Amino acid sequence: MSEYINNCFCCGHYLVPRYKRLVNNIFPQNPEHGLDKNNLERLRFYALVKPEKLDKSFRYMSQKIARYLRHRNRPYVILGIKAMDDTMKSCYEQLNTFVDDYLETLRLILNEGNDLELIEHVVASFESFCEIREEAPNYQRNYQFFVSRFTQLCYNNDEVDKTKYVEKFIKRKH
């Protein structure tokens, strides 16, 4: 995103909040280039320095991924999942502040369709989420949707899809 779009010409102040600019700058113009690592590092540093802004930035990232999903922009959805996963791993101390937006985004992606590549990225991200050891776990979270959806994917009636899903999940375990 251009710097000229983000600031006011008359007074030089930025019109877009900093956390939104940092999230916007993660996504490149061409999704084949992958995430912008420098800007991702800036977002992580910003989240560590100002943990109170982590909730807003994660919510905005979730909204952005949902918008990409509505517009069927798969490469950017995958980049968004990777960015959320990376941010979650680096800011796991404040996990309770943004975990609801994270899980809601994964739920939205799983509900959207049966795209194998998207599901594979969601499963990988959910696995890394499950490996994080929480100091104060929240037992009120409901994981029933994820268990039922992953089970449904493994016991799919379509033999071609079933074989693909089982192969992908087994390959990830080895």
VOMARGU-161105 format. One line per 2 residues: for each residue z, y, x of N, C-alpha, C. Coordinates in nm, 2 decimals, always signed. Atoms other than C-alpha are relative to their C-alpha. Example, Ala and Ser with C-alpha at 12.3 -4.5 7.8 and 13.67 -1.06 7.14 Angstrom:
+0.00 -0.12 +0.09 +0.78 -0.45 +1.23 +0.00 +0.12 +0.09 | +0.00 -0.11 -0.09 +0.71 -0.11 +1.37 +0.08 +0.11 -0.08 .
//
This chain:
+0.00 -0.12 +0.08 +0.00 +0.00 +0.00 +0.00 +0.12 +0.09 | +0.01 -0.12 -0.09 -0.09 +0.34 +0.14 +0.12 +0.09 -0.01 .
-0.11 -0.09 -0.01 +0.17 +0.58 +0.25 -0.02 +0.12 -0.09 | +0.03 -0.12 +0.07 +0.00 +0.86 +0.07 +0.03 -0.02 -0.15 .
-0.02 +0.03 +0.14 +0.04 +0.69 -0.27 +0.15 +0.01 -0.03 | -0.14 +0.01 +0.02 +0.42 +0.66 -0.23 +0.07 +0.13 +0.01 .
-0.08 -0.12 -0.02 +0.51 +1.02 -0.15 -0.06 +0.12 -0.08 | +0.04 -0.11 +0.08 +0.49 +1.35 -0.33 -0.06 +0.10 +0.10 .
+0.06 -0.09 -0.09 +0.25 +1.60 -0.17 +0.07 +0.14 +0.01 | -0.06 -0.13 +0.00 +0.44 +1.91 -0.27 +0.13 +0.01 +0.08 .
-0.13 -0.01 -0.06 +0.78 +1.82 -0.13 +0.03 -0.11 +0.11 | -0.01 +0.10 -0.11 +0.73 +1.51 +0.09 +0.10 -0.11 -0.04 .
-0.10 +0.10 +0.04 +0.99 +1.30 -0.10 -0.08 -0.12 -0.05 | +0.06 +0.12 +0.05 +0.91 +0.94 -0.18 +0.03 -0.01 -0.15 .
-0.02 +0.02 +0.15 +0.85 +0.87 -0.55 +0.04 -0.14 -0.04 | -0.03 +0.14 +0.02 +0.90 +0.49 -0.52 +0.13 -0.03 +0.07 .
-0.12 +0.04 -0.08 +1.25 +0.36 -0.43 -0.03 -0.08 +0.12 | +0.03 +0.06 -0.13 +1.28 +0.22 -0.09 -0.01 -0.15 -0.02 .
+0.00 +0.15 +0.02 +1.36 -0.14 -0.21 -0.14 -0.04 -0.05 | +0.13 +0.04 +0.06 +1.03 -0.14 -0.41 -0.11 +0.02 +0.11 .
+0.10 -0.01 -0.11 +0.83 -0.01 -0.11 +0.01 -0.11 +0.09 | -0.02 +0.11 -0.10 +0.98 -0.28 +0.11 -0.06 -0.13 -0.06 .
+0.05 +0.12 +0.07 +0.89 -0.55 -0.15 -0.15 +0.01 -0.01 | +0.15 -0.02 +0.01 +0.54 -0.41 -0.20 -0.07 -0.02 +0.13 .
+0.06 +0.01 -0.13 +0.47 -0.40 +0.17 +0.00 -0.14 +0.06 | +0.00 +0.14 -0.04 +0.55 -0.77 +0.21 -0.14 -0.06 -0.03 .
+0.12 +0.06 +0.05 +0.23 -0.86 +0.02 -0.12 +0.07 +0.07 | +0.12 -0.06 -0.06 -0.09 -0.81 +0.22 -0.11 +0.03 -0.10 .
+0.12 -0.02 +0.09 -0.42 -0.68 +0.08 -0.08 -0.13 -0.02 | +0.06 +0.13 +0.01 -0.57 -1.02 +0.15 +0.10 -0.11 +0.01 .
-0.11 +0.10 +0.00 -0.34 -1.31 +0.06 -0.02 -0.11 +0.10 | +0.03 +0.10 -0.10 -0.51 -1.54 +0.32 +0.07 +0.04 +0.13 .
-0.07 -0.05 -0.12 -0.33 -1.33 +0.59 +0.14 -0.04 +0.00 | -0.14 +0.04 +0.01 +0.01 -1.46 +0.47 +0.09 +0.12 -0.01 .
-0.09 -0.10 +0.02 +0.32 -1.26 +0.44 +0.01 +0.09 +0.13 | -0.01 -0.09 -0.11 +0.36 -0.95 +0.66 +0.14 -0.02 +0.06 .
-0.13 +0.04 -0.06 +0.64 -1.07 +0.89 +0.09 +0.12 +0.04 | -0.08 -0.12 -0.03 +0.74 -0.72 +1.01 +0.07 +0.06 -0.12 .
-0.06 -0.06 +0.12 +0.79 -0.59 +0.66 +0.10 -0.09 -0.06 | -0.10 +0.10 +0.05 +0.97 -0.91 +0.56 +0.13 +0.01 +0.08 .
-0.12 -0.02 -0.08 +1.21 -0.85 +0.85 +0.07 +0.13 -0.04 | -0.06 -0.13 +0.05 +1.26 -0.49 +0.73 +0.07 -0.02 -0.13 .
-0.07 +0.03 +0.13 +1.34 -0.62 +0.38 +0.13 -0.08 +0.03 | -0.12 +0.08 -0.03 +1.59 -0.87 +0.53 +0.11 +0.09 +0.06 .
-0.09 -0.09 -0.06 +1.75 -0.60 +0.74 +0.06 +0.09 -0.10 | -0.05 -0.09 +0.11 +1.77 -0.36 +0.44 +0.10 -0.07 -0.09 .
-0.09 +0.08 +0.09 +1.93 -0.64 +0.23 +0.13 -0.03 +0.07 | -0.13 +0.02 -0.07 +2.19 -0.71 +0.50 +0.08 +0.13 +0.02 .
-0.07 -0.13 -0.02 +2.27 -0.34 +0.56 +0.05 +0.05 -0.14 | -0.04 -0.05 +0.13 +2.28 -0.25 +0.19 -0.01 -0.12 -0.10 .
+0.00 +0.12 +0.09 +2.38 -0.57 +0.00 +0.00 +0.04 -0.15 | +0.00 -0.04 +0.14 +2.42 -0.37 -0.32 -0.14 +0.02 -0.06 .
+0.14 -0.01 +0.04 +2.04 -0.32 -0.33 -0.07 -0.13 -0.01 | +0.06 +0.13 +0.00 +1.97 -0.69 -0.29 -0.04 -0.05 -0.14 .
+0.03 +0.04 +0.14 +1.99 -0.75 -0.66 -0.12 +0.07 -0.06 | +0.12 -0.07 +0.05 +1.74 -0.48 -0.74 -0.13 -0.04 +0.06 .
+0.12 +0.04 -0.07 +1.50 -0.58 -0.48 -0.05 -0.14 -0.04 | +0.03 +0.14 +0.04 +1.52 -0.95 -0.58 -0.06 +0.00 -0.14 .
+0.05 -0.01 +0.14 +1.47 -0.86 -0.95 -0.14 +0.06 +0.00 | +0.13 -0.05 -0.01 +1.17 -0.65 -0.86 -0.10 -0.10 +0.06 .
+0.09 +0.10 -0.05 +1.02 -0.93 -0.65 -0.02 -0.11 -0.11 | +0.02 +0.09 +0.11 +1.07 -1.16 -0.95 -0.09 +0.05 -0.10 .
+0.10 -0.06 +0.10 +0.89 -0.92 -1.18 -0.14 +0.00 +0.06 | +0.13 +0.00 -0.06 +0.61 -0.89 -0.93 -0.06 -0.14 +0.00 .
+0.05 +0.14 +0.01 +0.57 -1.27 -0.91 -0.04 -0.04 -0.14 | +0.03 +0.02 +0.14 +0.58 -1.29 -1.29 -0.13 +0.06 -0.04 .
+0.13 -0.08 +0.02 +0.30 -1.03 -1.30 -0.12 -0.08 +0.06 | +0.11 +0.08 -0.06 +0.09 -1.23 -1.05 -0.02 -0.13 -0.07 .
+0.02 +0.12 +0.07 +0.15 -1.54 -1.25 -0.07 +0.02 -0.13 | +0.07 -0.03 +0.12 +0.04 -1.38 -1.57 -0.15 +0.03 +0.02 .
+0.14 -0.03 -0.04 -0.28 -1.26 -1.40 -0.07 -0.11 +0.07 | +0.05 +0.12 -0.06 -0.34 -1.61 -1.26 -0.04 +0.02 +0.15 .
+0.02 -0.03 -0.14 -0.32 -1.48 -0.90 +0.08 -0.09 +0.09 | -0.07 +0.11 -0.06 -0.21 -1.81 -0.74 +0.04 +0.04 +0.15 .
-0.04 -0.03 -0.14 -0.22 -1.70 -0.37 +0.12 +0.09 +0.01 | -0.11 -0.09 -0.01 +0.02 -1.41 -0.43 +0.13 -0.06 -0.06 .
-0.12 +0.07 +0.05 +0.25 -1.63 -0.64 +0.06 -0.09 +0.11 | -0.05 +0.09 -0.11 +0.28 -1.87 -0.34 +0.06 +0.09 +0.10 .
-0.06 -0.09 -0.10 +0.34 -1.58 -0.11 +0.14 +0.06 -0.05 | -0.12 -0.05 +0.06 +0.61 -1.45 -0.35 +0.11 -0.11 +0.01 .
-0.10 +0.11 -0.02 +0.78 -1.79 -0.35 +0.05 -0.01 +0.14 | -0.04 +0.01 -0.15 +0.78 -1.80 +0.03 +0.09 +0.12 +0.03 .
-0.08 -0.12 -0.03 +0.92 -1.44 +0.04 +0.14 -0.02 -0.06 | -0.13 +0.02 +0.06 +1.20 -1.53 -0.21 +0.08 -0.10 +0.08 .
-0.07 +0.10 -0.07 +1.28 -1.84 -0.02 +0.06 +0.05 +0.14 | -0.05 -0.05 -0.13 +1.30 -1.66 +0.31 +0.11 +0.10 -0.01 .
-0.11 -0.10 +0.02 +1.51 -1.38 +0.17 +0.13 -0.07 -0.04 | -0.11 +0.07 +0.05 +1.74 -1.63 +0.00 +0.07 -0.07 +0.12 .
-0.06 +0.07 -0.11 +1.79 -1.82 +0.33 +0.07 +0.10 +0.09 | -0.06 -0.10 -0.09 +1.87 -1.50 +0.53 +0.12 +0.07 -0.07 .
-0.10 -0.07 +0.07 +2.10 -1.35 +0.26 +0.09 -0.09 -0.08 | -0.07 +0.10 +0.09 +2.29 -1.66 +0.14 +0.14 +0.04 -0.03 .
-0.13 -0.04 +0.03 +2.62 -1.48 +0.16 +0.01 +0.07 -0.13 | +0.00 -0.07 +0.13 +2.53 -1.27 -0.14 -0.08 -0.08 -0.11 .
+0.08 +0.09 +0.08 +2.37 -1.57 -0.32 +0.03 +0.03 -0.15 | -0.04 -0.02 +0.14 +2.56 -1.50 -0.65 -0.06 +0.12 -0.06 .
+0.05 -0.12 +0.05 +2.41 -1.16 -0.68 -0.15 -0.01 -0.05 | +0.15 +0.01 +0.04 +2.04 -1.27 -0.71 -0.04 -0.14 -0.04 .
+0.04 +0.14 +0.03 +2.05 -1.64 -0.79 -0.06 -0.02 -0.14 | +0.05 +0.01 +0.13 +1.98 -1.59 -1.16 -0.15 +0.04 -0.01 .
+0.14 -0.04 -0.01 +1.66 -1.40 -1.09 -0.09 -0.10 +0.07 | +0.07 +0.10 -0.07 +1.56 -1.66 -0.84 -0.03 -0.13 -0.08 .
+0.02 +0.12 +0.08 +1.61 -1.96 -1.07 -0.09 +0.03 -0.12 | +0.09 -0.03 +0.11 +1.44 -1.78 -1.36 -0.14 +0.01 +0.04 .
+0.13 +0.00 -0.05 +1.14 -1.72 -1.15 -0.06 -0.14 +0.02 | +0.04 +0.13 -0.02 +1.12 -2.08 -1.05 -0.03 -0.07 -0.13 .
+0.02 +0.06 +0.13 +1.16 -2.18 -1.41 -0.13 +0.05 -0.07 | +0.12 -0.06 +0.06 +0.88 -1.95 -1.52 -0.12 -0.06 +0.06 .
+0.11 +0.07 -0.07 +0.65 -2.10 -1.26 -0.02 -0.14 -0.04 | +0.01 +0.14 +0.04 +0.73 -2.45 -1.36 -0.05 -0.01 -0.15 .
+0.05 +0.00 +0.14 +0.67 -2.36 -1.73 -0.15 +0.03 -0.02 | +0.13 -0.06 +0.01 +0.34 -2.20 -1.66 -0.11 -0.11 +0.00 .
+0.11 +0.10 +0.00 +0.13 -2.51 -1.59 +0.03 -0.11 +0.10 | -0.01 +0.12 -0.08 +0.07 -2.82 -1.39 -0.08 +0.02 +0.13 .
+0.07 -0.03 -0.13 -0.08 -2.66 -1.07 +0.09 -0.07 +0.11 | -0.07 +0.08 -0.10 +0.02 -2.91 -0.80 +0.05 +0.08 +0.12 .
-0.04 -0.08 -0.11 +0.03 -2.66 -0.52 +0.12 +0.09 -0.03 | -0.12 -0.08 +0.04 +0.26 -2.42 -0.71 +0.12 -0.08 -0.01 .
-0.11 +0.08 +0.02 +0.48 -2.70 -0.81 +0.06 -0.05 +0.14 | -0.05 +0.04 -0.13 +0.50 -2.82 -0.45 +0.08 +0.11 +0.07 .
-0.07 -0.11 -0.06 +0.61 -2.48 -0.33 +0.13 +0.03 -0.07 | -0.13 -0.01 +0.07 +0.87 -2.46 -0.61 +0.10 -0.10 +0.04 .
-0.09 +0.11 -0.04 +1.01 -2.80 -0.52 +0.06 +0.03 +0.14 | -0.05 -0.03 -0.14 +1.03 -2.70 -0.15 +0.11 +0.11 -0.01 .
-0.10 -0.11 +0.01 +1.21 -2.37 -0.24 +0.13 -0.05 -0.07 | -0.12 +0.05 +0.07 +1.45 -2.55 -0.48 +0.08 -0.09 +0.09 .
-0.07 +0.08 -0.10 +1.53 -2.80 -0.21 +0.08 +0.08 +0.10 | -0.07 -0.08 -0.09 +1.62 -2.53 +0.03 +0.11 +0.07 -0.07 .
-0.11 -0.06 +0.08 +1.83 -2.36 -0.24 +0.11 -0.10 -0.01 | -0.11 +0.10 +0.02 +2.02 -2.69 -0.30 +0.07 -0.03 +0.13 .
-0.06 +0.03 -0.12 +2.09 -2.72 +0.07 +0.10 +0.11 +0.05 | -0.09 -0.11 -0.03 +2.27 -2.39 +0.08 +0.14 -0.03 -0.05 .
-0.13 +0.03 +0.04 +2.64 -2.44 +0.07 +0.07 +0.13 -0.04 | -0.06 -0.12 +0.05 +2.81 -2.19 -0.14 +0.15 +0.00 +0.02 .
-0.14 -0.01 -0.02 +3.16 -2.06 -0.06 +0.07 +0.00 -0.14 | -0.06 -0.01 +0.13 +3.23 -1.98 -0.43 -0.10 -0.05 -0.10 .
+0.11 +0.04 +0.08 +3.00 -2.20 -0.63 +0.02 +0.04 -0.15 | +0.00 -0.04 +0.14 +2.92 -2.10 -0.99 -0.04 -0.13 -0.08 .
+0.03 +0.12 +0.07 +2.95 -2.41 -1.20 -0.06 +0.02 -0.14 | +0.06 -0.03 +0.13 +2.82 -2.24 -1.51 -0.15 +0.00 +0.00 .
+0.15 +0.01 +0.00 +2.46 -2.25 -1.40 -0.05 -0.12 -0.06 | +0.05 +0.12 +0.07 +2.25 -2.48 -1.59 -0.13 -0.04 +0.08 .
+0.11 +0.06 -0.08 +2.02 -2.70 -1.38 -0.07 -0.11 -0.08 | +0.06 +0.11 +0.08 +1.92 -2.93 -1.67 -0.15 +0.02 -0.01 .
+0.14 -0.02 +0.01 +1.58 -2.77 -1.70 -0.07 -0.05 +0.12 | +0.07 +0.05 -0.12 +1.49 -2.84 -1.34 +0.00 -0.15 +0.01 .
-0.01 +0.15 +0.00 +1.61 -3.20 -1.36 -0.10 -0.06 -0.10 | +0.09 +0.05 +0.10 +1.42 -3.26 -1.68 -0.15 +0.02 +0.04 .
+0.14 -0.03 -0.04 +1.10 -3.09 -1.55 -0.05 -0.08 +0.12 | +0.04 +0.08 -0.11 +1.10 -3.27 -1.22 -0.01 -0.15 -0.04 .
+0.01 +0.14 +0.05 +1.16 -3.60 -1.40 -0.13 -0.02 -0.08 | +0.12 +0.00 +0.08 +0.88 -3.52 -1.64 -0.13 -0.01 +0.09 .
+0.11 +0.00 -0.10 +0.65 -3.45 -1.34 -0.02 -0.14 +0.06 | +0.01 +0.13 -0.07 +0.73 -3.79 -1.18 -0.04 -0.11 -0.10 .
+0.04 +0.10 +0.10 +0.68 -3.98 -1.51 -0.11 +0.05 -0.09 | +0.11 -0.05 +0.07 +0.37 -3.81 -1.62 -0.09 -0.11 -0.05 .
+0.08 +0.10 +0.06 +0.14 -4.01 -1.85 -0.14 -0.01 +0.07 | +0.13 +0.00 -0.06 -0.18 -3.91 -1.67 +0.01 -0.06 +0.14 .
-0.01 +0.08 -0.12 -0.23 -4.16 -1.39 -0.04 +0.08 +0.12 | +0.05 -0.08 -0.12 -0.43 -3.92 -1.16 +0.11 +0.10 +0.04 .
-0.11 -0.10 -0.03 -0.16 -3.65 -1.19 +0.12 -0.07 +0.05 | -0.12 +0.07 -0.03 +0.12 -3.90 -1.17 -0.01 -0.04 +0.15 .
+0.02 +0.04 -0.14 -0.02 -4.04 -0.84 +0.01 +0.12 +0.09 | -0.01 -0.12 -0.08 -0.06 -3.69 -0.70 +0.14 +0.05 +0.02 .
-0.13 -0.05 -0.01 +0.29 -3.58 -0.78 +0.09 -0.10 +0.08 | -0.09 +0.10 -0.07 +0.46 -3.90 -0.66 -0.04 +0.00 +0.15 .
+0.04 +0.00 -0.15 +0.25 -3.89 -0.33 +0.06 +0.13 +0.06 | -0.05 -0.13 -0.05 +0.35 -3.52 -0.28 +0.15 -0.01 +0.02 .
-0.15 +0.00 -0.01 +0.72 -3.58 -0.35 +0.04 -0.10 +0.11 | -0.04 +0.10 -0.10 +0.73 -3.90 -0.13 -0.03 +0.05 +0.14 .
+0.04 -0.05 -0.13 +0.54 -3.73 +0.15 +0.11 +0.10 +0.05 | -0.10 -0.10 -0.04 +0.80 -3.45 +0.15 +0.13 -0.06 +0.05 .
-0.12 +0.07 -0.04 +1.08 -3.70 +0.19 -0.01 -0.07 +0.14 | +0.02 +0.07 -0.12 +0.93 -3.86 +0.50 -0.04 +0.09 +0.11 .
//
